[in-house]
Each structure stands twice: as structure tokens, then as C-alpha cells.
Amino acid sequence: MPDDMDLAELAEAAAAPEAGMVRGARDLEAVYDIPVTVSAVLGKSTMQVAQLLKLGRGAVVELDRKLGEAIDIYVNNRLVARGEVVMVDDNRLGVTMTEIVKADRAP
């Protein structure tokens, strides 16, 4: 496995064999125990510190996304997918991936 292969490329390579090369789950065992941080970003907002300090319980912060718009999914601070927020249980949220983001790599 090349050192410069990112997580999205690794998943793509495992899911779609290229040029007769079949990669099975056994080929990926080396990466199964590597911890990663997954973040789902609903949106962003910019404000001055004075505005931030005035926020209290029940305050609403307007984000740069519209209702129903896809959220960004990051793995180790790298955008890898877009998705939608879903209800997992009665009181838990999850994210379903709707699009894998193909990262443009610099040479």
C-alpha cells in the first residue's frame, strides 16, 4: 500500500478492483486498528469575540448552510464525504454518506 494513499482512495481501491488486482479484506487488516477522528460539520459561522461572549443558553447561531443541504464529513481533518443527518435511535443522531469526495492530490 503506498504511503500517500488517503482513506477515501483506500476504500475505493478495496471496493473496486483495478486491472485484475483483487484486494480482499485480508489486505486491509494492517489498517483496521488505526484510530481516526470522524467529524460531521453541520455548518460554520464567523463572529467577533464580543458576540461569542454574549451567547448564553438558548442562543441561536446562524450557520452558512441551508436546511436539507449536505453536511461535510471529515476524517482526521480531511474532507472525505458529504452526507445527511439521520436519526439512529430515539435520541441519537448519525450521518449517512451520500457522496464520496475525490481529493485532488498535488504532484
HELIX and SHEET records of a PDB file:
HELIX    1   1 LEU A    7  ALA A   15  1                                   9    
HELIX    2   2 ALA A   25  VAL A   31  5                                   7    
HELIX    3   3 VAL A   49  LYS A   54  1                                   6    
SHEET    1   A 4 VAL A  38  VAL A  41  0                                        
SHEET    2   A 4 ILE A  71  VAL A  75 -1                                        
SHEET    3   A 4 ARG A  78  MET A  87 -1                                        
SHEET    4   A 4 LEU A  93  ILE A 100 -1                                        
END                                                                             
